[in-house]
Amino acid sequence: MTEQEIERIIRRVLAEFGLPARRPRALVLFTGALLGFDDSLAALRRLTDAVQLDWTRTPSAERILDEQRIADVGMTPAADSLTTAHDLLIVPTATVNLFAKVAHGIGDCLASNLMAEFIMSNRPVIAVVDGACPDSEAKRGWFPNMPAAYQAMLHRNLEMIRSFGVTLTPATLLDEAVLGHISPGRSPASEKPAKEELRLVTQATVALAPEGSTLGIAPRAIVTDLARDLAHKRNITFQQRS
């Protein structure tokens, strides 16, 4: 029995007897994507009561992101033990470069090695895709003329990352995705679309949903043509909720 399995058993026993459990401890790894930074910080603030957050950053994040704003969230700078002491990994500003490396088994930097180690030890990894998904509104705003073949390559990397068990989420839903992993009976936000009533479904909405899933939509929901095309390719269906 692994240490993680023992930890889960202890949490269940404590919950059954109404005793307070240890707050899960998450390592927050900032990489160099600026897209989604503001929304990720807001989501991390909403998590501070439920999760012990320790943070670190890559050299590119140190150059690009505002460290004072990160510090203002109230997280603790991570100690040297970046993997053994943490229950899960949160990547709030994941880059195209990071996803490409991890998708192809390349571990040649702090971020790719950390993410790979959490994946290989079967611990939860939650990553924000605003800076790496070609369908995200922010990414399309920066690169409106991205070639279709390049978009397809980015999609393949995201699919590979998702197949490793990584939860991919937009920055605005980061806290929901994290809580889905630490709260009993609660599903990660990116894995519970059928329970929601979406009123607007874009290509980005479909890109972030698990392949083969069902998206619950409102009776008068607007579904864009690009969203329908991508849903067909990824075997995603729409279910109208009354």
N, C-alpha and C positions, 0 to 999 in steps of 0.2 A: 504494500500500500504506500502510495506516494505521500509526500508532505502536504500537497494540495488537497488530496482526498481526505486526509485526516482533518485538515482545516475545515473542509466543507461539513464533515460529520459533526465537528465541535459546534459549528454555527447552527446546524439544525437542532442539536440537543439544547443549546442555549435558547433558541427561539421557542422550542416546545415548552420550556419551563419559564418563559417570560423573562429571561435574564438578558441583560445587555451584552451584545457581542462586540468583539473588537472591530473598530472601523476598518474596512478594507484599506489597504495602502496601495496607492497607484503612483507609478513613475510617469511624469508628464515630460515628454521629449519634444522640444521645439526644434524643428528644422527650418529651412530658409524660405518657406512659402509665405508671402504676404497676404495672399487672398484668403479670406476667412479668419484672419487674425482677430479682428474686433469681435466677431460673433463667438469665436472660440473662447476668448477671455471672459465674455459675459456668461457663457455656459459653465466655465470652470468656477466662476464665483458662485454659481448656483449649486455647485457640488461640494463646496468646502465643509458643509455641516455633515454630509453623508460619507465622505471619503477623505482619508488623509492623503494630501497631494504633495509629492516631492517633485521638484522640477530640475531639469538640466537642458542644455541646448548645444547645438552643433556650432562650429565656427561660422558657418554661413548665417545661421540664425542670430548669432552675436553681432554680425555686421548689419543685418537687415532689420531685425525686429527691435522694438523699443523695450529694453530690459526693465526700465522703471515701471512701465505699465504691467509687465509680467509680475514684478515684485509686489505691486499694489493689490494683486488678487489675493494675497495672503498665503501663498504656498511656501513650502520649506525647500531651500536649496538641497539638492540630493547629495548624499554622502558618496564615498567611493564605491560602495556595494550597490550597483545599479540594477542588478537582476535578482539576486537571491532574497533580498529584503522586501520585494514588491509582489503584490498579488496580480496586478494587471498593468498593462502599458497603454498610455494615451498619447496619441500623436496628433496634436491639434493643428499643426501647420505642415502636413505632409507634402512633399514635393514630387514632381514627375520623376526626378532622378532617384529618389529613395524607392519609390514603387517599382521602377524598372530594375533596380539592383536586386531587391528582395524577390521579385517575381522570377528572376533568373538565377537565384542562388548565389549572388555576389555579395560577399561581406567584407568590404574593404574600408569601412569607416565606422565611426561611433554609431550612427543612426542605423545603418544596415545590419551591423552586428547585433545591436540591441534588439531590433525588431525580429531578426532571425532567431535569436536565442529564446525570446518569449514564445514565438511560434513553435519552435522545436520542443519546448518544455510544456506545450499545450496549456499555456496560460492566456487569458483573454487579451486581445489587442484591439483597440478601438482607434480608428484613424479617420481624420477629416479629409475629404476629397475635393474641397473647393478649389484648391490650387492645382489639382492633378486630373480632374475629370473634364474632358473636352465639352461636356454638355452643361456644366455648371454655368449659371448666368454670369458670374464674375469672369470665368475663363473665356467665355464667348465674347464678353465685352472687351477683353484685351486682345483676343485673336479671332475676330469675326470671319476671317477668310482661311481658317485652318484647313488644309487639304483633307479630303475624306480618308485617304489611306493613313495619314498621320493620326487622325481621330481613331481609326480602327485599331492602330497599334496601342494607343493609350487605353482603349477599352479592353484589349486583350490582357494588358498588364493588370488592370483593375480586376478582371475576372479571375486571373491567376491568384492575385492576393486574396480575393474573397474565397477562393477554393481552399486556401490554407486555413480557413476558419476566422479570418480577420473580419471584424465588423466595420464596414465603411459607412460613413454618415456625413451629411452636410453639417457645417459648423453650428447652425442654429439648433440642431438636435443632438449635439454632442452629449449634453448632460443626460438626456433620455436614453441614449445608447449605452452610456456607462451604467446608469441605474438598472438597465435591463440585465446587466451581468451580475450585479451585486444584490439585487432585491429578489427574494424568492417569489416565483410565480409571475414575474414581470419579464416580458420579452424585450429585446433590444428594439429601439425605434425603427431601425431599418428592416426588421424582420416581422413587423406587425401591421403592414399596410392594409390588410383586409378588414381590420377593425376600425379603420378611420374612414371618414367620408371626405375624399379629396374633391375639391371644387375646381381645381385647375391642374391638369396633368400635362407636363411638358416633357420634352426629351430627357431633360436632366432627372425628372422624377422617375422615369422608367430606368434610366441608367443606374440609379442608386438602389433599385429594388433587386432582390435576389432573383437569379434566373429561374424561370418556371413558377414564379409566385403569382398571387392574385392581388390586384390592387382594388380596394373598395372605393367607389366613387359616388358622389352625390347624384341625385336624380337629374339635375340639370348641369352636371359638370362639363367643363370645356376640356376636350382632349385634342391636342394639336396633331396635325398630320404626321409630323416627325415623331411624336410620341407613339402613335399607332404603328408606324413603320418599325421603330425600334422594338416595340413590344412583340410584334410578330416575329422578328429575328431572334428574340431572347425567350420566346415561348411564355410570355407574360400575358395574363388575361385581366380584363376589367369586369368587376362585379358591381352592379348598381344596387345600392342599398336603399330600401324604402324608408 
